[in-house]
Amino acid sequence: MKNGLEDGGAEHEKEEAEAEARKLLDMGGGISAIQARSHLLPKNLNLSSRPEVSTPLTSLRRLAEGYWLKQSSMSPYAVGNLLNILIGAADLKGNLIIFSADVLNAMLIRATGQTLQVAYRQSLKSLDLDTTLESIEVLPSGDIAALVYLWNPFTIVACVGLSTSPIENFAIILALYGACKRLVPLAAFGWVIATHLSLYPMILLIPMILLLGYGPDTPRKLLLLRRYGEVEDNSSSDSCQQQEKVINQSELPPVFSWRPVGLFLLWAIMWSAYVLFLCGVSAKQYGDLWEMFERMYGFILTVQDLSPNIGVLWYFFAEVFDFFRNFFLIVFQMNILFLIFPLAIRLKHRPCFLAFVYITISSMLKSYPSVGDSALYFGLLGWFVNELSGKSVEMRFSFCLFSVYVGISLLSPVMHNLWIWRGTGNANFYFATAITYACLQVCKL
């Protein structure tokens, strides 16, 4: 018996040592990523002029131009820039603001992932699988997601290229963090600011309501049972009956809490009114509030700037006849709305994963996408590392997707150079990489 206690104590000390080593490794990885950014920021890599990094909505140059117009008593919205609440700070060090936003994004992603990890453990305990936790390691999803975000080349390029997408991502992550922690005023503030900055985060209203009503994600019972070996993964009728029996015995009907949802809507109305008031005061000397909306959100919805980017809309609307332009504008912008409710019905028990899917879809179909949008959903993908690492999950095409992502990242600047600077190619060269990139995102989903 004494030997058994000694063995148990030794195993416990070994687990504590491994956890401490993992924590130090994660901390070292995060510090190294931050140092890499601080080392690359002062260097002039000319990334701010790349169409993959800076778009008309995320270019710091456009923001500085808006600030200059404001100082000259002209309308700052003539450049079509969306970050009007930051125009007053455009004369400050933009790289410091973007760098700080990137670090805060990683911290919020880590905190939210830890909350999801606690919910994951509770799901295991609800299935009487808590004894399995001693033999099977539950991966630290928050630490992994933060490291994936910090070391993602897309994130580093967006930060070094002085794109304002980290600021937009910060508002989105802040909203999801507030919803997971049920900090209603913070969640409402993040959602209002994210919607004000880029409009498309408006669709995150549904997953945030589900988060506040049901709580963090609870993976499907069948997925957990398959992963931990309680139910075999085959298609026989006896196995299907066994699965249904086990699930019906262990699954309790979810209870939706309306109080935080009502408070969220109330706070969202209050924050929206406050932001509109500030916008009205800011736009008063240059025009009315409607003109500001037309310059900002109309610029997004009508795709007025057809400069090349990693999306597909610029090429399509450059080629389409003007007579059909309004029709196809409605079709393309409504594509996102058509997917909202079917996905919400299917993934109502996974609000954080639903938010991840919405963010990925909007980054594919938005008017002016950039690599900063991809950096966000790649970081959020780390939240679900426990589900993706299960034996019932088939990731047979992961290496192919990774290889094509690397190839597209390298070929896109080459094709742009052949088209714009050397003149030996045409727009089809660059558009081929853009449409391949869009197909990759579809395959990943």
Secondary structure as UniProt FT lines:
FT   HELIX           2..40
FT   TURN            41..42
FT   HELIX           47..49
FT   TURN            51..53
FT   TURN            56..58
FT   HELIX           60..71
FT   TURN            72..73
FT   HELIX           76..79
FT   HELIX           84..89
FT   TURN            90..91
FT   HELIX           94..126
FT   TURN            127..128
FT   HELIX           130..134
FT   HELIX           141..151
FT   HELIX           153..160
FT   TURN            161..162
FT   HELIX           165..180
FT   TURN            181..182
FT   HELIX           184..198
FT   HELIX           200..204
FT   HELIX           205..214
FT   HELIX           221..227
FT   TURN            228..229
FT   HELIX           237..250
FT   HELIX           258..283
FT   TURN            284..286
FT   HELIX           289..301
FT   TURN            302..303
FT   HELIX           313..319
FT   HELIX           322..346
FT   TURN            347..349
FT   HELIX           351..365
FT   HELIX           371..381
FT   HELIX           382..384
FT   HELIX           385..388
FT   TURN            391..392
FT   TURN            396..397
FT   HELIX           398..416
FT   HELIX           417..422
FT   HELIX           427..444
//
